Amino acid sequence: AVVSTQSTGIKVPSVLIKRSKLHFHRLPCNATVILGSNGFVWVGPHFIPEQPIEAISMTLRETIARLGNVIRALAAYGVQLFDTIILTGYDISLKYKVKELLKPEVMEHIAQESYEHSQHQTL
């Protein structure tokens, strides 16, 4: 994983990135996720291209870390990544502390609940 003070980069198997016309997602939790078709995922603050990214709050840092850990959990269990399943995983993760999201049983719970929720949405 590539980490900066304001964003995080995660490498997942490229087959887990759902093909879409749009791979740049501004999420309602004040973070942006870019899902690269090559398997690289970038999570960071909302930004405007060609403008410097300003310092971010501790709350936004936690949101970025939480999203990164949710993406790691989904990828660890082979769940295909797209914006709504990441948001579902994020919502499910809110009952845990950020550092708890890396525990195998928590990762499995987030992946399973997110996947099941996405299956019900498509029926």
Residue pairs with C-beta under 8 A, 6 or more apart in sequence:
1 8
1 9
1 10
1 11
1 68
2 8
2 9
3 9
6 44
6 45
6 53
6 55
6 56
6 61
6 64
7 42
7 43
7 44
7 45
7 64
8 42
8 43
8 44
8 64
8 65
8 68
9 40
9 41
9 42
9 43
10 40
10 41
10 42
10 43
10 68
10 71
10 72
10 75
11 39
11 40
11 41
12 39
12 41
12 71
12 75
12 81
13 39
13 75
14 37
14 38
14 39
16 39
16 74
16 75
16 78
16 79
16 80
16 81
17 23
17 35
17 36
17 37
17 39
17 41
17 80
17 81
18 35
18 80
18 81
18 82
19 37
20 35
20 82
23 34
23 35
23 36
23 37
24 32
24 34
25 32
25 33
25 34
25 35
25 83
25 86
26 32
26 46
27 33
27 67
27 83
27 86
27 87
27 90
28 87
29 63
29 67
29 87
29 90
30 45
30 46
30 60
30 63
31 43
31 44
31 45
31 46
31 60
31 63
31 64
31 67
32 42
32 43
32 44
32 45
32 46
32 47
33 41
33 42
33 43
33 67
33 71
33 83
33 86
34 41
34 42
35 41
35 81
35 82
35 83
36 42
41 71
41 81
43 64
43 67
43 68
43 71
44 53
44 64
45 53
45 56
45 60
45 64
47 53
56 64
62 98
65 98
66 90
66 93
66 94
66 98
66 101
67 86
67 90
69 93
69 98
69 101
69 102
70 86
70 89
70 90
70 93
70 101
70 110
70 114
71 81
71 86
71 89
72 101
72 102
72 107
73 89
73 93
73 101
73 106
73 107
73 108
73 110
73 111
74 81
74 85
74 86
74 89
74 110
74 111
74 114
75 81
76 107
76 111
77 107
77 108
77 111
77 112
77 115
79 85
79 111
79 114
79 115
84 118
84 121
85 114
85 115
85 117
85 118
88 113
88 114
88 117
88 118
89 110
89 111
89 113
89 114
92 109
92 110
92 113
92 114
92 117
93 101
93 110
96 106
100 106
101 107
101 110
